[in-house]
Amino acid sequence: MKRSIILGTGSYLPKKRLTNFELSEHLDTSHEWIVERTGICARYIAAPDEFTSDMAVKASKNALEMAGVDPQDLDMIILATSTPDHTFPATATRIQAGLGNTKGFAFDQAAVCSGFIFALATADAYLKQGMATTALVIGAETMSRILDWKDRRTAVLFGDGAGAVVLGAESNTDKGIIGSFLRTDGCGYDDLYVTGGPSTTQTVGTIHMNGQEVFRHAIHKLEEAVEEILKKYSIKKEELDWLVPHQANKRIIDATAKKLGLPDEKVIHTGADQANTSAASIPLALDQAIRDGRIRKGDLILCEAFAGGFAWGSNLIRI
Ligand code: ACO
């Protein structure tokens, strides 16, 4: 049985860091409110001429360097994003060109904040089937471009950035992606969506969120996402070394960690500094914790996310 192995990780954050204090100069909010309700202190904002593909290429180059993989040796690139450069073609093809890759195939996948979880599961299936041998999975977002900066209920929550993972296929190993759990429920569509789109308004639109409803569902569905995957692969909670969650809200992360009985030292938090970077938040957190030496070879990690759609899921990985 083949396993999809993580060969390298990389990430990129834009130069501009916007603090809660700076935000509250133009918006009826406060640092105290934002920290108390979300744990967020700051976020990074892409430069006006910086696109999702630019950030993704930078994160990917870091990941390829760590993996020691030549970009030409990639035969699959998946970009998880809700903020593509253009409606079409797939932004992943622009990343492919930016990396100098002329082989294989590249496509975008949309599951909002759960995008990386879905993309990793997709890449894993392709690698196990032998449809690819070396894959690049990226989460990259310019959430700042789909925010209504006058809406304090959403403007304070999001940030920009990119994270990437290079995967290879290996046989006879206990390392790699053990499995994934994916779910969606379209009944939650109206609680979290972007108001524009090519087939509806012919505009890009801005984020609309019923925060309390989303919060309620997130707590409940994430419990399912972590419990079901552990049950399916016969892993005990105590065996987990790290929780690498999507960084929507510290209160949601704390609730999931509590269910798992994991102390805060075993949870990777990046939300205070980076806010919610949607599909980018998990690979950003993973890269940070691998590079600073917290997550080590052999560690068992659980990634989880809840998103608009609703879409939620988890990946269980032995590093
Ligand atoms: N500053 C100050 N006051 C605010 C702000 C703000 N930035 N935002 C809202 N308020 C006010 C509201 O107007 C309201 O005031 P009112 O009672 O006078 O009407 C009050 O604060 C409480 O508002 P709530 O919405 O009830 O605040 P809540 O405690 O629910 O926190 C939050 C809001 C942080 C959005 C929370 O609901 C949440 O985290 N929801 C889940 C987000 C999430 O997980 N999203 C999924 C991923 S995102 C994706 O997929 C793209």
Residues whose N, C-alpha, C, O or C-beta is under 5 A from the ligand:
A	BS01	ACO	D28 T29 S30 W33 R37 T38 V112 C113 R152 R153 V156 G211 Q212 V214 F215 A218 A248 N249 F306 A307 G308
